[in-house]
Amino acid sequence: MSRIVIALGGNALGNNPEEQKELVKIPAKKIVSLLKLGHDVIIGHGNGPQVGMIFNAFADAKKSNDKTPLIPFAEAGGMSQGYIGYHMLTAIANELKKEKIHKDVVYLLTETIVDPNDKAFKNPTKPVGPFYASKEEAIKNNPNSTIVEDSGRGYRKVVPSPKPIDFIGINAIKENVDRGTIVITGGGGGIPIIEKNNAYEGVDGVIDKDFALAKIASLVNADTLIILTAVDHVYVNYGKPDQKALVTTNLKELEQYIKENQFAPGSMLPKIQAAINFVSSGKNKSAIIADLTKVEDALEGKSGTKIVA
């Protein structure tokens, strides 16, 4: 049928291991239902709550025992991929077993190459980690970091959000997909890495998972990018009397809506921008923004917002 890349939000996976273990069963069922329809499926996930939990755990431990090391943010991202990947792999493998489908499923830890000159590095804006009562305490616990006051709640570390350029192991992703393997990749947008002195090294940062998976979708020549969220459609004039659900829209219309500030910068706007990037990357590509529970309906045009060139 077609090659589909699915972007699943980290918030859909809960806030602790027990919640996550149960919640991953929902996308696992949806993925297997798409396989039964004949689609190739690549899935990626967010990791905001999970990487925050890991990073905060080390920071809180250091408050109690100064000998406890702080975990660098890149390492926290890698740990979150393993933690989420374990649960996702198990849930999908169990669903395949239940449906008697003989297919391999793999989780590929993702390192995302970013430009060291990306303007985001000069303007870090993404808050991570715990709140501190004073700037001095925050600096002490986060050396060589940018610290800001966060909405009257205390002081926090902020990191940049650079755009993805390429991925270590992208050929392995392609080869696995071509063999019919279910691939889970692009977790949390991947660990941001830069090339320095002819070698790669991780950097503090958070890559938007929708941008990363849109890029992966382009590189593996996917037909459709599905960005899952908590609403049935993308809306314009959201929350106003003339609110309108977009069922099908195109790049020209979306660019105009962006100029009108129709989409919230921290939530829907990056999803729209990621969808635009993918659809404009080749011929006959489409993106769908839809509710997790209605994936099949969205592919049939019965739910969600479809974006075409």
BAZA-997318 format. One record per atom (N, C-alpha, C, O, CB): x negated, y, z negated. Coordinates in steps of 0.2 Angstrom, whole numbers, plus 5000, padded with zeros to 4 digits. Glycine has a CB too. Example, Ala and Ser with C-alpha at 12.3 -4.5 7.8 and 13.67 -1.06 7.14 Angstrom:
! residues 2
493449724961/493849784961/493449844961/492949834958/494349784955/493649894965/493249954964/493650004961/493350064960/493049974971/
This chain:
! residues 309
499649945000/500050005000/499650065000/499450095005/500550004994/499450094994/499050154994/498550144988/498650104983/499450214993/498050194988/497550194982/497750254978/497850314980/496850204985/497850244972/498150294967/497650304961/497350254958/498850274964/497550364960/497150384954/497650414949/497950464950/496550434955/497650394942/498050414937/497650454932/497150424929/498450354934/497850514930/497550544925/498050544919/498550574919/497450624927/497850514913/498250504907/497950554902/497350554901/498250434905/498350594899/498150634893/497950604887/498250554885/498750684892/497450634884/497250604877/497750604872/497750564867/496550634875/498150654872/498750664867/499250604867/499550594863/499050724868/499250574873/499750514874/499450454871/499850404870/499850504882/498850454868/498550394865/498550404857/498250354854/497850394867/498850454854/498950454847/498350484844/497850514847/499050384844/498350484837/497850514833/497350474829/496950494825/498150564829/497450404829/497050354825/497050294828/497450274833/497350354818/496650244826/496550184830/497250144830/497350114835/496050144827/497650134825/498250094825/498750124830/499050084833/498550094818/498850194830/499250224834/499050214842/499450194846/499350304833/498450214843/498150214850/498250144852/498450134858/497450234850/498150094848/498150024850/498850004852/498949964857/498049974844/499350034849/500050024852/500250064858/500550044863/500550044846/500050134858/500250174863/499950164870/500250174875/500050244861/499350124870/499050114876/499450054880/499350044886/498350084875/499850024876/500249974880/500750004885/500949974890/500649934874/500950064884/501450094888/501050114895/501350084900/501650164885/500550144896/500250154902/499950084905/499950074911/499650194902/499850034901/499649974903/500149934907/500049914913/499349924898/500749944905/501349914908/501449954915/501649914920/502049924904/501450014915/501550054921/500950044926/501150034932/501450134919/500350034924/499850014929/499949944932/499849944938/499150014925/500149894928/500249834931/500849834936/500949794941/500349784925/501349874934/501949874938/501749904945/502049884950/502549924935/501249954945/501049984952/500649924956/500649924962/500550044950/500249884952/499849834955/500349784959/500249764964/499449794950/500949774955/501449724958/501749754964/501949714969/501949704953/501749814965/501949844971/501449854977/501549874982/502249924970/500849824975/500349824980/499849884980/499349884985/500649824987/499849924975/499349984975/498749964972/498649924967/499750044971/498149994974/497549994970/497550054965/497850104967/496950004975/497350034959/497450084954/496750104950/496450054948/497950064949/496650164950/496050194946/496350234940/496850274942/495550234950/496150224934/496450264929/495950304925/495450274923/496950224924/496050364923/495650404918/496050424913/496650434913/495250454922/495750454908/496050474902/495750534899/495150544899/496150414896/496150574895/495850624891/495550594884/495650534883/496450684889/495250644881/494950614874/494950674869/494550664864/494250584875/495350724870/495250784865/495350764858/494950774854/495850834867/495950724856/496050714849/495450664847/495250664841/496750684848/495250614851/494850564849/494150584848/493750574843/494850504854/493850624853/493150654852/493150704846/492650704843/492950684859/493750734845/493750784839/493750744833/493350764828/494350824839/494050684832/494050644826/493350614825/493150614819/494550584827/492950594830/492350574829/491850624827/491450614822/492050534836/491850684831/491450734829/491550764822/491050774818/491550794834/492150774820/492350794813/492150744808/491950764803/493150804813/492150684809/492050634804/491250644802/491150634796/492150564807/490850654807/490150664806/490050724802/489650734797/489750654812/490350774804/490350844801/490550844794/490250874790/490750894805/491150814793/491350804786/490950764781/490850774776/492050774786/490650714784/490150664781/489550704779/489250694773/489950604785/489350754783/488750794781/488850844776/488450864772/488550834788/489550864775/489650914770/489650874763/489450904758/490450934771/489750814763/489650774757/488950744756/488750744750/490150714757/488650734761/487950704760/487450744766/487550724772/487850634761/487050784764/486650824769/486250784773/485950804778/486250884765/486050724770/485650674774/486050644780/485650614785/485350624770/486650644780/487050624786/486950664792/486950724792/487850624784/486750634798/486550674804/487250694807/487750664807/486150634809/487150754810/487750784814/487650744821/487150724823/487650854815/488250724824/488250694830/488250744836/488750784836/488850644831/487850744841/487850794846/488550774850/488750724850/487250784851/488750834853/489450824856/489450774862/489950744863/489650894858/488850774866/488850724871/488950654869/489250614872/488150734875/488550644863/488650574860/489350554858/489550504858/488050564855/489650604855/490350594852/490750584858/491250544858/490550664849/490650614864/491050594870/490950524872/491450494874/490850644875/490350504872/490150434874/490550384869/490750334871/489450424874/490450404863/490850354858/491550354859/491850304858/490650384851/491850414861/492550414862/492750364868/493350334868/492850484863/492350364873/492450324879/492450254877/492950214879/491950344884/492050234873/492050164871/492650144867/492850094867/491350144867/492750184862/493350174858/494050174861/494450124860/493450234852/494150214866/494750214870/494750164875/495250124876/494850284874/494150154878/494050094883/494250024880/494549984884/493350104886/493950014874/494149954871/494849934871/495149884873/493849944864/495249984869/495949974868/496349974875/496749934876/496250034864/496050014879/496450014886/496249944890/496749924893/496150074890/495649924890/495449864893/495849804890/496149764894/494749844892/495949804883/496349744880/497049754882/497349694884/496249754873/497349814882/498049814884/498249794891/498649764892/498249884882/497749824896/497849804903/497749724904/498149694907/497449844907/497249704901/497049634902/497649584899/497849534902/496449614898/497949604893/498549574890/499149574895/499449524896/498649594883/499249634898/499849634902/499749594909/500249564911/499949714904/499149594911/498949554917/499049484916/499349444920/498249564920/498849464910/498949394908/499649374907/499849324909/498549374901/500049424904/500749404903/501149394910/501549354911/501049464899/500949444915/501249434921/500949384926/501149384932/501149504925/500449344923/500049294927/499749324934/499749294939/500549244929/499449384933/499049414938/498349404937/498049424932/499249494939/497949384942/497249364941/496849424944/496749424950/497049294944/496749474941/496349534943/495849554937/496049544931/496849594945/495249574939/494849604935/494949674933/495249714937/494049594937/494849694927/494849764925/494249784921/493949744917/495549774920/493949834923/493349864920/493349934917/493749974920/492749854925/492949944912/492950014910/492250044911/491750004909/493150024902/492150094915/491550124917/491450184913/491750234915/491450134925/490950184908/490750244905/490550294910/490150284914/490250234899/490750354910/490650404915/490250464912/490350494907/491350434917/489650474916/489250534915/489450584921/489350564927/488550514915/489550644920/489750694925/489250744926/489050774922/490450724923/489050744932/488450794934/488850864935/489250874938/488150774940/488550914931/488750984932/488151024933/487551004933/489051004925/488351084936/487851134938/487551174931/487951204928/488151184943/486951174930/486651204924/486751284924/486751314919/485951194923/486951304931/487051374931/487851394932/488051454933/486751404938/488251344930/488951354930/489051414925/488851414919/489351294928/489551464927/489651514923/489951504916/489951544912/490051564927/490251444916/490551424909/490051414904/490151424898/490851354910/489351404906/488851394900/488751464897/488451464891/488251374903/488851524901/488751584898/489351614894/489351664891/488551634903/489951574894/490551594891/490851534888/491451514891/491051634896/490651504883/490951444880/491551464877/491651514873/490451404875/492151424878/492751444876/493151384872/493651404869/493151474881/492951324873/493251274870/493151254863/492551234862/493151204875/493651264858/493451254851/493451174850/493851144852/493951284847/492951154846/492851084844/492651084837/492351124834/492351054849/492751024834/492551014827/492951044822/493451074823/491851034827/492751044816/493151064810/493051144809/492651174812/492851034804/493551174805/493551244803/493051254797/493051204793/494251264802/492751304797/492251324791/492551394788/492751434792/491551324793/492451394782/492651454778/492251524780/492551574780/492651444771/491651514782/491251574784/490851554790/490751494792/490751584778/490651604793/490251604799/489551564797/489251524801/490051664803/489251584792/488651564789/488651484788/488151444790/488451594783/489151464785/489251384784/489351354791/489051294792/489951374780/489751384796/489751354802/489151344806/488951294809/490251394807/488751404806/488051404809/487651354806/487251314809/487751474808/487651344799/487251294796/487351224798/486951184799/487351304788/488051204799/488251144801/488251134808/488251074811/488851124798/488151184812/488151174820/487551214822/487651264826/488751204823/486951194821/486351234823/486351244831/486551194835/485651204821/486051294833/485951314841/486651304844/486751284850/485551264844/487151334841/487851324844/488151394844/487951444840/488351274840/488651404848/489051474848/489651464843/490051414843/489351484855/489751504838/490251504833/490751564834/490451624835/489951504826/491351554834/491851604834/492351594829/492451544826/492151604841/492751654827/493251644823/493851624827/494051654832/493451714819/494251574824/494851544828/495451564825/495751524820/494651474828/495851614827/496551624826/496651634818/497151614816/496951574829/496151664815/496251674807/496251604803/496351604797/496951704806/496051554806/496051484803/495351474800/495251424797/496251434807/494851504802/494151494800/493651504806/493851524812/494151424797/493051474805/492551484811/492451414814/492451364810/491951514808/492351404820/492251344824/491751354829/491551404831/492851324827/491451294831/490951284836/491351294843/491951264843/490551224836/491151324848/491451324854/490951294859/490351314859/491751394856/491151264864/490751234870/491051254876/491651274877/490751154869/490651254882/490851274888/491251214892/491251154889/490251284893/491551234897/491951184901/491751194908/492151224912/492751194900/491251164910/490951164917/491351124922/491751074920/490251154917/491351144928/491651104933/491251044935/490651044936/491851144939/491550984937/491250924939/490950934946/491350964950/491650864939/490350904947/490050914954/490050834957/490250824963/489350944954/489750794953/489750724955/489650674949/489750704943/489050714960/489550614950/489650564944/489050514945/488950484950/490250534944/488750504939/488250444939/488650384940/489150374937/487850444933/488450344945/488850274946/489450284950/489850234950/489050244940/489550334954/490150344958/490150284963/490750264965/490150404962/489550264966/489550204971/489850144967/490150094971/488850194974/489650134961/489950074957/490750074957/491050024957/489650064950/490950134956/491650144955/491950124962/492450094962/491850224953/491750154967/491950134974/491950064975/492450034978/491550174979/491450034974/491349954975/491849914971/492149864974/490649934974/491949934965/492449894961/493149904964/493549854964/492349914954/493349964966/493949974968/494049944975/494549914976/494050054969/493549944979/493549904986/493649834985/493949794989/492949924990/493449804979/493549734978/494249714975/494349654974/492949704973/494549764973/495249754970/495249754963/495749744960/495549694973/494749774960/494649784953/495049844950/495049894953/493949784950/495349834944/495649894941/495149934937/494749904933/496249874936/495049994939/494450034936/494750084932/495150124933/494050064942/494450084925/494650144921/493950184920/493450154919/494850114914/494050244922/493450284922/493650364921/494150374921/493050274929/493050404921/493250474920/493450494913/493850544913/493750504926/493350454908/493650464902/493450534899/492850544898/493450404897/493950564897/493850634894/493450684899/493150734897/493350624888/493550664905/493150704910/492450684911/492050714916/493150784908/492250634907/491550614907/491050654903/491250714901/491250614915/490450624901/489950664897/489650714902/489350694907/489450614894/489650774901/489250824905/488550814905/488250814899/489450894903/488250804910/487450804911/487250854916/487550864921/487250734912/486650874915/486250914920/485650884922/485350844918/486150994917/485350904928/484750884930/484250934928/484250994930/484750874938/483650914924/483150954922/482550924922/482450864919/483350984915/482050954925/481350924926/481350854929/481050804926/481050914919/481750844934/481850784938/482150724933/481950664934/481150764940/482550744928/482850694924/483550724922/483650784922/482450674918/483950674920/484650694918/484650704910/484350664907/485150644920/485050744907/485150754900/485850774899/486050824902/484550794897/486150754893/486750774891/486750844888/486250864885/487050724886/487350884889/487350944886/488050954883/488550914884/487351004892/488051004878/488651014875/489251044880/489051084883/488551064869/489751014880/490351034884/490850994885/490850934883/490051044891/491451014887/492050974888/492250984896/492351044898/492650994883/492250934899/492550934906/493250924906/493450864904/492150894911/493650964910/494350954910/494450884914/494250874920/494751014914/494850844911/494950774914/495250774920/495150734925/495250724909/495750824921/496150824927/495650844933/495750824939/496750874927/495250894932/494750914937/494250854939/494150844945/494350974935/494050824934/493550764935/493950704939/493650684944/493350734928/494550694937/494850634941/495150654948/495150614952/495450614937/495250724949/495350744955/494750734960/494850724966/495550824955/494150754957/493550744960/493450674962/493250654968/492950774957/493550624957/493450554958/493950534963/493750494968/493550514951/494550554963/495050534968/494750554975/494850514980/495750564967/494550614976/494250634982/493650584985/493650564990/494050704982/493250574980/492650534982/492750454983/492450424987/492150534976/493350434980/493450364982/494050354987/494250304989/493750324975/494150414990/494650414996/495350394994/495650354997/494350375002/495550414988/496250394986/496750434990/496650484993/496350414978/497350404990/497950434994/498350484989/498550534992/498350384997/498350464983/498750504978/498450504972/498150464969/499450464978/498550564969/498250584962/498950594958/499350634960/497850644962/498950554953/499550564948/499350594941/498950564938/499950494947/499550654940/499350684933/499950674929/500450704930/499150764934/499850644923/500350624919/500450674913/499950694910/500350554916/501050694912/501150754906/501750734903/502050684904/501150824910/501950784899/502550764894/503250794897/503750794894/502450794887/503250824903/503850854906/503950814913/503550784916/503750924908/504650814915/504850784921/504550814927/504450784932/505550784921/504550884927/504350924933/503850984931/503750994925/504950954937/503551014936/503251074935/503851124936/504251124940/502651094941/503851184932/504351234932/504051304934/503451314932/504751234926/504451344937/504251414938/504851454934/505351424933/504251434945/504651504931/505051544927/505251504921/505851504918/505651574931/504751464918/504851424913/505151454907/504851504904/504251384911/505651424904/506051454898/506451514899/506751544894/505451474893/506551534905/506951594907/507651564910/507651514912/506651644912/508151614910/508751594913/508751564920/509151524922/509251644913/508251594924/508151564931/507651514932/507351504937/508051624935/507451474926/506951424927/507151374932/507751354933/506951384920/506651354936/506751314942/506251254942/505651264941/506751354949/506451194943/506051134943/505751134950/506151134955/506351074941/505151124951/504851104958/504851034959/504550994956/504151134958/505251014964/505250944966/504750924971/504350884970/505950924969/504650964977/504150964981/503851034983/504251074984/504350924988/503251044983/502951104984/502251094988/502051044989/502851144977/502051154990/501451144994/500851194992/500951234987/501551165002/500251194995/499751234993/499851304993/499651344988/499151214996/500151324998/500251404999/500751424994/500651484991/500551415006/501251384992/501751404987/501451414980/501551454977/502351364987/501051364979/500751354972/500251414971/500151444966/500351294972/499851434977/499351494976/499751554974/499551594971/498951494983/500351564977/500751624976/501051614969/501051664965/501351624981/501251564966/501451554959/500851564954/500951594949/501751484958/500251544956/499651564952/499551634951/499451664946/499051524955/499651674957/499551744957/500151774953/499951834950/499651774964/500651744952/501251774948/501151754941/501651764937/501951744951/500651714939/500551694932/501051644930/501351654924/500451754927/501351604934/501851554932/501651504928/502051474924/502151534939/501051484928/500851424924/500351444918/499851484919/500451374929/500451414913/500051424906/499351404907/499251344909/500351394900/498851454906/498151434907/497951374903/497451344906/497751494905/498151364897/497851304893/498251244895/497951194892/497951324886/498751244899/499151174899/499251154906/498951114909/499751184895/499751194910/499951174916/499451194922/499351164927/500651194918/499151254921/498751284926/498151244928/498151234934/498451354924/497751214924/497251164926/497451104930/497151084934/496851144920/498051084928/498351024931/498551044939/498451004943/499051004928/498851104939/498951134946/498351144950/498351124956/499351194946/497851174947/497251184951/496851114953/496551114958/496751224946/496851064948/496651004950/496950974956/496650944960/496650954944/497650974955/498050944961/497850984968/497850944973/498850954959/497851044967/497651084973/496951064976/496851054982/497651164972/496451054972/495851034974/495850964977/495550954983/495351024968/496250914975/496250854978/496650854984/496350824989/496650804973/497250884985/497650884991/497250924996/497350905002/498350924989/496850974995/496451005000/495850975002/495451005006/496351074998/495650914999/495050885000/495050835006/494550815008/494850844994/495650825009/495650785015/496350785018/496850815015/495450715013/496450745023/497150735027/497550685023/497350645020/497050715034/498250705023/498750655021/498650635014/498850585012/498750595025/498450685010/498350675002/498950704999/499150765001/497650695000/499150674993/499650714989/499550704982/499150654980/500350684991/499750744978/499750744971/500450744968/500850774970/499250804968/500450714962/501150714958/500950724951/500550694948/501450644959/501350774948/501350784941/502050764938/502550784940/501250864940/501950714934/502550684931/502550654924/501950654921/502750624936/503050634922/503150604915/502850534915/502950494920/503850604912/502450514910/502150454910/502650394911/502550344914/501750444903/503250404908/503750344908/504050344914/504450294915/504250354902/503950384919/504350384925/503850384931/504050414937/504750444926/503350344931/502850344936/503150314942/503050344948/502250304934/503450254942/503750224948/504250274951/504250274957/504150154946/504650304947/505150354950/504850404954/505050434959/505650374945/504250434951/503950484954/503650464960/503650504965/503350514949/503350404961/503150384968/503650374973/503550384979/502750314967/504250364971/504850364975/505150434976/505650434980/505350314973/504950484973/505250544974/505850564970/506150614971/505350554981/505950514965/506550524961/506350564954/506850584950/506850454959/505750584953/505550624947/504950654948/504550634953/505550574941/504750704944/504050734945/504050784950/504550794954/503550684946/503450814951/503350864956/502850844961/502250824959/503150934953/503050834967/502550814973/502250874976/502550924978/502850764978/501550874977/501150924980/500850904986/500450854986/500650954975/501050934992/500750914998/500350975001/500451034999/501250895003/500050965007/499651025010/500151075013/499851125016/499150995015/
